[in-house]
Amino acid sequence: MKSKALSIVVLLLAVVLFGLLFVNHRQEQRQTAYMQQLQKEAAPYKQEINDIRSELAQKQHAINIKEDASGILFGFVPASADDFAEIDKLAAEHSITPVILLDCSQKKEQLAQILEKAVAKDYEVVLAGLQIDESILQTADEMKDLLAQMDDTKRPAFLLRNKVNTEETRNLLNEHGYTELILYDASLQAGMQENGKPYICYGFFKQPVYYPDYISQVVTAHTMMLASFDFSTIQSGTLQISDVERFMTLADDRKAANELRYVDLNSAFQAVADQNATQQERQESYEKYEAEQEKRIQELEEKISEIYSRWDEY
């Protein structure tokens, strides 16, 4: 009798337990279904937020893409006026206007002869110095004045070598009237100075094995660069004229493919200034659009919060 009563009690407890489990399971099913309903209701708002953020990221990325074709100039540092024979030959073969770099550490008489030939051939002129001191600046100023006497339409830029590229030196050059600078940048980027003046980059190329990489970098960087060759390096045997010709042939190929264009100094500096202005306008437009979209995202997040708040009331 006791055994039968115990069996009945166990059976009843099992039924109660099963009932509780069943009720709990149904409750969980209802909760899951309700949460899925809330998630389904919130999904379009979440998707719209994701779409907005993706669009903003694409627009921000587009601002930084430089659409102008890459530009290159070819600069030469003559050791003497005799080097113009080779420079003229390169200019004729590759249809370029050479940029003559006056190394202001050279003797003034020698520089004057080089400058006279450059002006006679209507080549462009850039002043430069391996270091910056009063002597270099005095020579540079004299060459600038001499150039103005020969051709008052030309205003030389100054190539500032990397090891002396400091704020103090840039300010000093600015005081001497050199506002357009050619600066070294490892990534070959041109840009704007703190005073709002554009600068272009330069490279002195001495190792022919890297020439294809240099040309590719100029193209992919969408930059304005002065590719420079020093005739003292050529005379020492470190570099051959054939190496310079090879570099220029590689550039010619990219030019023929419309990936690279040959520019003069004025257009190079202007292109950098225009690009900067374009990017600034894009950035301002983007920031206005971004503010509007952030307001929309906030509205959507509030709707999502409102939907999920019903869970607390469930």
C-alpha positions in Angstrom: 0.0 0.0 0.0 2.8 2.4 0.9 4.6 1.4 -2.3 1.5 2.2 -4.3 1.1 5.6 -2.6 4.7 6.4 -3.1 4.4 5.6 -6.8 1.4 7.9 -7.1 3.2 10.7 -5.4 6.2 10.3 -7.7 4.0 10.2 -10.7 2.2 13.4 -9.6 5.5 15.1 -9.0 6.7 14.0 -12.4 3.5 15.3 -14.0 4.0 18.6 -12.1 7.6 18.8 -13.1 6.8 18.0 -16.7 4.1 20.6 -16.6 6.5 23.2 -15.2 9.1 22.4 -17.8 6.5 22.5 -20.6 5.2 25.9 -19.3 8.8 27.2 -19.1 9.6 25.9 -22.6 6.5 27.6 -24.0 7.5 30.7 -22.2 11.0 30.6 -23.7 9.5 30.0 -27.1 7.2 33.0 -26.7 10.2 35.1 -25.5 12.3 33.9 -28.4 9.6 34.6 -30.9 9.0 38.0 -29.4 12.7 38.9 -29.5 12.9 37.7 -33.1 9.9 39.9 -33.8 11.6 42.9 -32.2 14.8 42.2 -34.1 12.9 41.9 -37.4 11.3 45.2 -36.7 14.6 46.9 -35.9 16.5 45.2 -38.8 15.6 47.9 -41.4 16.8 50.7 -39.2 20.1 48.8 -38.4 20.6 48.2 -42.1 20.1 51.8 -42.9 22.7 52.8 -40.2 25.2 50.3 -41.8 24.5 51.7 -45.2 25.0 55.3 -44.1 28.3 54.4 -42.3 29.5 52.6 -45.4 28.7 55.5 -47.6 30.4 57.9 -45.3 33.6 55.8 -45.3 33.5 55.6 -49.2 33.1 59.4 -49.4 35.9 60.0 -46.9 38.2 57.7 -48.9 37.3 59.5 -52.2 38.4 62.8 -50.7 42.0 61.6 -50.4 42.2 60.2 -53.9 44.1 62.6 -56.2 42.5 62.6 -59.6 45.1 64.6 -61.5 47.6 62.7 -63.6 51.1 62.4 -62.1 53.6 65.0 -63.3 57.4 64.9 -63.6 60.1 67.4 -64.5 63.7 66.5 -65.3 66.4 68.5 -63.5 70.2 68.6 -64.1 73.0 70.0 -62.0 75.7 70.9 -64.6 79.3 70.7 -63.3 80.1 73.3 -66.0 78.6 75.0 -69.0 80.1 72.1 -71.1 77.5 69.7 -69.8 74.8 71.4 -71.9 75.8 69.3 -74.9 74.5 66.2 -73.1 71.5 68.1 -71.6 70.5 69.4 -75.1 70.7 65.9 -76.5 68.5 64.5 -73.8 66.0 67.3 -74.2 65.7 66.8 -77.9 65.4 63.0 -77.7 62.7 63.0 -75.0 60.9 66.2 -75.8 61.4 67.8 -72.4 62.3 71.3 -71.1 65.2 70.7 -68.7 65.3 72.3 -65.3 68.8 73.6 -64.6 69.7 73.4 -60.9 72.3 76.0 -59.9 74.3 74.6 -57.0 75.1 77.9 -55.2 78.2 76.3 -53.6 79.9 76.6 -57.0 82.0 79.6 -58.0 79.9 82.5 -59.1 81.6 82.9 -62.5 80.9 79.3 -63.3 77.3 79.7 -62.2 76.9 82.8 -64.3 78.1 80.9 -67.4 75.6 78.1 -66.7 72.8 80.5 -66.1 73.5 82.4 -69.3 73.3 79.2 -71.3 70.1 78.1 -69.6 68.4 81.4 -70.3 69.6 81.4 -73.9 68.0 78.0 -74.4 64.8 79.0 -72.5 65.4 76.2 -69.9 63.9 76.5 -66.4 66.1 77.5 -63.5 66.1 76.4 -59.9 68.5 77.6 -57.2 70.0 75.0 -54.7 72.6 74.5 -52.1 74.0 71.4 -50.3 74.0 73.6 -47.1 72.4 76.9 -46.2 74.6 79.7 -44.9 75.1 83.4 -45.6 77.5 82.7 -48.5 75.1 80.3 -50.2 72.2 82.8 -49.8 74.3 85.7 -51.1 75.3 83.7 -54.2 71.6 82.6 -54.6 70.4 86.2 -54.4 73.0 87.3 -56.9 72.0 84.6 -59.3 68.3 85.5 -58.8 69.1 89.1 -59.7 71.2 88.1 -62.7 68.4 86.0 -63.9 66.0 88.9 -63.6 68.3 91.0 -65.8 68.5 88.3 -68.4 64.8 87.4 -68.3 62.4 89.3 -66.0 59.6 86.7 -66.6 61.5 84.0 -64.7 61.3 83.7 -60.9 63.4 80.8 -59.6 62.2 78.3 -57.0 64.6 77.0 -54.4 65.5 73.3 -53.9 66.0 72.8 -50.2 68.1 69.7 -49.6 66.7 67.3 -47.0 69.4 67.6 -44.4 68.9 71.4 -44.1 65.1 71.3 -44.4 64.2 73.0 -41.1 61.5 75.6 -40.1 64.3 78.1 -39.5 65.8 77.6 -43.0 62.4 77.7 -44.7 61.6 81.0 -42.9 65.0 82.4 -43.9 64.4 81.5 -47.5 61.0 83.1 -47.3 62.6 86.3 -46.1 64.9 86.2 -49.1 61.8 85.9 -51.4 61.9 82.2 -52.1 58.3 81.1 -51.5 58.2 78.2 -54.0 60.2 75.4 -52.6 61.2 71.9 -53.9 61.5 69.6 -50.9 62.5 66.0 -50.3 59.8 63.6 -49.3 60.5 59.8 -49.0 57.0 59.0 -50.2 57.3 61.5 -53.1 54.4 63.6 -51.8 53.9 67.2 -52.9 51.8 69.5 -50.7 51.3 72.8 -49.0 53.6 74.7 -46.7 52.5 76.3 -43.5 52.5 79.7 -45.2 50.0 78.4 -47.8 52.6 78.1 -50.6 52.7 74.8 -52.5 55.8 72.7 -52.7 56.8 69.9 -55.0 59.2 67.0 -54.2 62.5 66.0 -55.7 64.7 62.9 -56.0 68.3 62.6 -57.0 68.5 59.2 -58.8 71.8 57.4 -58.6 71.0 53.7 -58.7 69.6 52.5 -62.0 68.4 49.2 -60.6 65.6 51.0 -58.8 64.4 53.2 -61.7 61.3 51.2 -62.5 60.2 51.4 -58.9 60.8 55.1 -58.8 58.7 55.7 -61.9 55.9 53.5 -60.5 56.0 55.3 -57.2 55.6 58.7 -59.0 52.6 57.4 -60.9 50.8 55.7 -58.0 51.5 58.7 -55.7 49.8 61.1 -58.1 52.4 63.6 -57.3 54.5 66.4 -58.9 58.2 65.5 -58.7 61.5 66.9 -60.0 63.7 63.9 -61.0 67.3 65.2 -60.7 70.6 64.1 -62.0 74.0 65.5 -61.0 76.7 65.7 -63.6 79.4 65.5 -61.0 78.0 62.0 -60.2 78.2 61.2 -63.9 81.7 62.4 -64.2 82.8 60.4 -61.2 81.5 57.2 -62.9 78.8 56.5 -60.4 76.2 57.2 -63.0 76.3 56.9 -66.8 74.4 59.1 -69.3 72.9 55.8 -70.5 71.4 55.4 -67.0 69.7 58.8 -67.3 68.4 57.9 -70.8 67.0 54.7 -69.3 65.1 56.6 -66.6 63.7 59.0 -69.1 62.7 56.2 -71.5 60.7 54.5 -68.6 59.0 57.9 -68.0 58.3 58.2 -71.8 56.5 54.8 -71.7 54.3 55.9 -68.8 53.6 59.2 -70.6 52.6 57.4 -73.7 50.2 55.3 -71.6 48.7 58.6 -70.2 49.8 57.6 -66.7 52.3 60.4 -66.5 52.6 63.9 -67.9 55.6 66.2 -68.4 55.1 69.6 -66.7 56.9 72.9 -66.2 57.5 74.4 -62.8 54.6 76.8 -62.9 52.0 74.2 -63.8 53.5 71.8 -61.2 53.1 74.3 -58.4 49.7 75.3 -59.6 48.5 71.7 -59.8 49.5 71.1 -56.2 47.6 74.3 -55.1 44.5 73.4 -57.2 44.5 69.9 -55.8 44.7 71.2 -52.3 41.8 73.6 -52.9 39.8 70.8 -54.4 40.4 68.5 -51.5 39.5 71.3 -49.0 36.3 71.9 -50.8 35.5 68.2 -50.8 36.3 67.9 -47.1 34.1 70.9 -46.2 31.2 69.4 -48.3 31.8 66.0 -46.7 31.7 67.4 -43.2 28.4 69.1 -43.9 26.9 65.9 -45.3 28.4 63.8 -42.5 26.7 66.1 -39.9 23.3 65.5 -41.6 23.8 61.8 -41.8 24.9 61.6 -38.1 21.6 63.2 -37.2 19.8 60.6 -39.2 21.8 57.8 -37.5 20.8 59.2 -34.1 17.1 59.2 -35.1 17.5 55.6 -36.3 19.2 54.5 -33.1 16.4 56.1 -31.0 13.9 54.1 -33.0 15.8 50.9 -32.4 16.0 51.7 -28.6 12.3 52.4 -28.6 11.7 49.0 -30.2 13.8 47.1 -27.7 12.4 49.0 -24.8 9.2 47.0 -25.3 11.2 43.9 -24.2 11.5 45.4 -20.7 7.7 45.7 -20.7 7.2 42.1 -21.9 
